Amino acid sequence: MPGVRYRQLTLAALLTAVPCSRVFTKSTLTEWGMASILDDALLVVSELVTNAVRATGITDPEAQWPERTNSSITIRLVGLDNCIIIEVWDASLEEPRVKHAEIDDESGRGLELIGHIARDWGSYLLRSGKVVWAELSISAMSASDLPRRRLPPPSEQPTVTEETHIHDPELLKRVLGGLQRL
């Protein structure tokens, strides 16, 4: 199919996989001309890779070499005409679950966030692990697609007179004070 492109990268399941996956995603989507969804794609790939590392890798940045495993994760980007699919494979057979994080929780919002950003997302098991994927729409909105503000006919437009302006020196002082505090 001429409209299908893909690229993948396999990394060690370490915390450093997250920034590496972001660089990989940014360079791939830029090359494919899909910069319009770059921010969403970077957020999604960060969340999916973080979850994969937590599921199968080393999350302790102080871990010594003998504690390191040879686990890996694979990120695959599939570019279609109207969407991009981000897939992340890891060796865990435990399917992802959406958690409902409390306001004070420092983590646990990733899949819920992906659910709001992505057109669709899910996972499937393989004999050697699982794949978690998210599909992002590529919007082809141009300036001509943006809504236009409609002005009322001239007969209905308000007339600006000297009486329309408010002369309130106290209000002006409060506005000036607020601006100076910025």
Secondary structure, 3 states (H helix, E strand, C coil): CCCCEEEEEEEECECCHHHHHHHHHHHHHHHCCCHHHHHHHHHHHHHHHHHHHHHHCECCCCCCHHHCCCCEEEEEEEECCCEEEEEEEECCCCCCCCCCCCCCCCCCCHHHHHHHHCCEEEEEEECCEEEEEEEEECCCCCHHHCCCCCCCCHHHCCCCCHHHCCCCHHHHHHHHHHHHHC
